[in-house]
């Protein structure tokens, strides 16, 4: 009699499972994953700094020393603001290579690779848990490898890897995935090491980005779905670890409170909660479409708010059933419910009702949620096609890899990425202005003028675009008449009537006149904004706007006056004196102004100058009491000094 077939089949399966579980095979899987990632991102190592990279890296003084690396600029709206571990990672790069691009891109790719390895480990160990082992145990390793490969090679991930400062998303993704991986190891074997690692990884993630706050919830849901079976059992069996993970919320709360509303980039000042929520409905539907068909990726969507009724109705009609289905699945089909809930929970901090007004839609937010979709797709494909899924997954991975290489080619220069953005989002004023700026930098004045003009047509009070348009017009006009002087010199020539021939050329050129008008308009807008911020006691925000106003129009009297007051209030006395002196050259002096200048001189230790200005104040108004009091104090002070 021949032996039963079933035991032979089980023996074959056990043998296959043992082969996949061998350490050399696991190591080979990691090496092959690294090779595939390098192939997909080989053309990114010289992609320039983009958008927020300059503020967060080039002009971020806190990354230049490890002593300040954990104290990023606060309340600034910069990406590193309130995210000390992200800032520290940039400080490591800066210590190694300064602002050399190569090191930052290598760092980003290594973080992405580490996150993919964590996903590989999570999926592999989850498929080998008792509730799934019978269905997937023998194929856990290849299923996990293809899951991590498809996720890592997907073009949606390019923004989180190729755009340097979106390391924020990939680094928090790494911490998130490693926390879950450590939790799985902790429940597999009783030890103190893995629970401790899980808590530490969770706290570190909180110091990278606020989305980490959802990790304790997702892990608790994972425990209920795959390990314990019920929430009650999850809490009873692992409550110590869950308590520690939930306690890590203190870290997020502390960082959020210390950083305010991230420099007004988060909050209700520019976008209302209902408008933002409705925009997120269309955004999430777009993310889902891009996950399945990533053919229309956009680098920067800008601060758009979706108000088209047809789009909103269509989006909510898709999204609401998905949300309801997720809630139902949590009870009826726990694994499906877990994947759906993870997707929505991870998106919730940035894609619910609390506005991120500077960027209402952003593809990098799909970095982690994409994993839930990919896991579901791979498992469904395997169950539906069994052994035929391997060639399908291999072809899919190859196609995604080629698409990622192609997408990364768009990042090769600032002009190419902004041209691509404007082509896809022609109403994005920030993209238009940025593209115009890089055209201007490349000497392509006519194209720059077109971009700035389109941006101003869309937003008439767009100060930066007005400024840039003025400069482009000046460049064009100056080139036509053979004048290459900087605007400040030209403006001073006109003011003082010097260099008559050059000035006459300027005054006869329409482009120059238009450019000056645009610059003066931009200067007024910056000055008004600076004054408004001063009235709200926001000195550090007001000063850059007043300085910008004076760069655009050096003879704007009110900007000198208010900047002098702001600088004096922040202890920058010598700079305050310089601006008040310039103000007094532009307006008739008064006793109050001269007395104020005297006070500043005294504060700077320039007593003789203080005495001179105070006397001038009293010459204009002998009854001005503050000047009388200051004169008395100055004379009394001088009498205490030894004779020279």
HUTA-V203859 format. One record per backbone hydrogen bond with DSSP energy under -0.5 kcal/mol. NH is the residue of the N-H (numbers start at 1). CO is the residue of the C=O. If there is no record, write none. Layout:
BEGIN
{{NH:CO} {NH:CO}}
END
This chain:
BEGIN
{{8:4} {9:5} {10:6} {11:7} {12:8} {13:9} {14:10} {15:11} {16:12} {17:13} {18:14} {19:15} {20:16} {21:17} {22:19} {26:22} {27:23} {28:24} {29:25} {30:26} {31:27} {32:28} {33:29} {34:30} {35:31} {36:32} {37:33} {38:34} {39:35} {40:36} {41:37} {42:38} {44:41} {47:44} {53:50} {54:51} {56:52} {57:53} {58:53} {59:54} {60:57} {61:59} {63:60} {64:61} {65:62} {68:65} {69:65} {71:68} {81:78} {83:80} {85:207} {86:207} {87:83} {88:84} {89:85} {90:86} {91:87} {92:88} {93:89} {94:90} {95:91} {96:92} {97:93} {98:94} {100:97} {104:100} {105:101} {106:102} {107:103} {108:104} {109:105} {110:106} {111:107} {112:108} {113:109} {114:110} {115:111} {116:112} {117:113} {118:114} {119:115} {120:116} {121:117} {122:118} {123:119} {124:120} {125:121} {126:122} {127:123} {128:124} {129:126} {132:129} {133:129} {134:130} {135:132} {136:132} {137:132} {137:133} {139:136} {140:137} {143:139} {144:140} {145:141} {146:142} {147:143} {148:144} {149:145} {150:146} {151:147} {152:148} {153:149} {154:150} {157:154} {158:155} {160:157} {161:157} {161:158} {162:158} {163:158} {163:159} {164:162} {166:163} {167:164} {168:165} {169:166} {170:166} {171:167} {172:168} {173:169} {174:170} {175:171} {176:172} {177:173} {178:174} {179:175} {180:176} {181:177} {182:178} {183:179} {184:180} {185:181} {186:182} {187:183} {188:184} {189:185} {191:189} {195:191} {196:192} {197:193} {198:194} {199:195} {200:196} {201:197} {202:198} {203:199} {204:200} {205:201} {206:202} {207:203} {207:204} {208:205} {209:205} {212:209} {213:210} {214:211} {215:212} {218:214} {219:215} {220:216} {221:217} {222:218} {223:219} {224:220} {225:221} {226:222} {227:222} {227:223} {228:223} {229:223} {229:224} {234:230} {235:231} {236:232} {237:233} {238:234} {239:235} {242:238} {243:239} {244:240} {245:241} {246:242} {247:243} {248:244} {248:245} {249:246} {250:247} {251:248} {252:248} {253:249} {254:250} {255:251} {256:252} {257:253} {258:254} {259:255} {260:257} {262:259} {263:259} {265:261} {265:262} {266:261} {267:355} {276:272} {277:273} {278:274} {279:275} {280:276} {281:277} {282:278} {283:279} {284:280} {285:281} {286:282} {287:283} {288:284} {289:285} {290:286} {291:287} {292:288} {293:289} {295:293} {301:361} {304:302} {307:305} {309:307} {312:308} {313:309} {314:310} {315:311} {316:312} {317:313} {318:314} {318:315} {319:315} {320:316} {322:318} {323:319} {324:320} {325:321} {326:322} {327:323} {328:324} {329:325} {330:326} {331:327} {331:328} {332:328} {333:329} {337:329} {337:333} {338:334} {339:335} {340:336} {341:337} {342:338} {343:339} {344:340} {345:341} {346:342} {347:343} {348:344} {349:345} {350:347} {351:347} {355:353} {357:265} {357:355} {358:265} {359:356} {360:302} {361:302} {365:362} {366:363} {367:364} {369:365} {370:366} {371:368} {372:368} {372:369} {373:369} {374:370} {375:371} {376:372} {377:373} {378:374} {379:375} {380:376} {381:377} {382:378} {383:379} {384:380} {385:381} {386:382} {388:385} {389:386} {390:387} {392:388} {393:389} {394:390} {395:391} {396:392} {397:393} {398:394} {399:395} {400:396} {401:397} {402:398} {403:399} {404:400} {405:401} {406:402} {407:403} {408:404} {409:405} {410:406} {410:407} {411:407} {411:408} {412:409} {413:410} {417:413} {418:414} {419:415} {420:416} {421:417} {422:418} {423:419} {424:420} {425:421} {428:425} {429:427} {432:428} {433:429} {434:430} {435:431} {436:432} {437:433} {438:434} {439:435} {440:436} {441:437} {442:438} {443:440} {444:439} {445:443} {448:444} {449:445} {450:446} {451:447} {452:448} {453:449} {454:450} {455:451} {456:452} {457:453} {458:454} {459:455} {462:459} {463:461} {466:462} {467:463} {468:464} {469:465} {470:466} {471:467} {472:468} {473:469} {474:470} {475:471} {476:472} {477:473} {478:474} {479:475} {480:476} {481:477} {482:478} {482:479} {483:478} {490:486} {491:487} {492:488} {493:489} {494:490} {495:491} {496:492} {497:493} {498:493} {503:499} {504:500} {505:501} {506:502} {507:503} {508:504} {509:506} {510:508} {513:509} {514:510} {515:511} {516:512} {517:513} {518:514} {519:515} {520:516} {521:517} {522:518} {523:519} {524:520} {525:521} {526:522} {527:523} {528:524} {529:525} {530:526} {531:527} {532:528} {533:529} {534:530} {535:531} {536:532} {537:534} {538:533} {539:537} {541:538} {542:538} {543:539} {544:540} {545:541} {546:542} {547:543} {548:544} {549:545} {550:546} {551:547} {552:548} {553:549} {556:553} {557:555} {559:556} {560:556} {561:557} {562:558} {563:559} {564:560} {565:561} {566:562} {567:563} {568:564} {569:565} {570:566} {571:568} {572:567} {573:571} {576:572} {577:573} {578:574} {579:575} {580:576} {581:577} {582:578} {583:579} {584:580} {585:581} {585:582} {586:582} {586:583} {587:583} {594:590} {595:591} {596:592} {597:593} {598:594} {599:595} {600:596} {601:597} {602:598} {603:599} {604:600} {605:602} {606:601} {607:605} {610:606} {611:607} {612:608} {613:609} {614:610} {615:611} {616:612} {617:613} {618:614} {619:615} {620:616} {621:617} {624:621} {625:623} {628:624} {629:625} {630:626} {631:627} {632:628} {633:629} {634:630} {635:631} {636:632} {637:633} {638:634} {639:635} {640:636} {640:637} {641:638}}
END
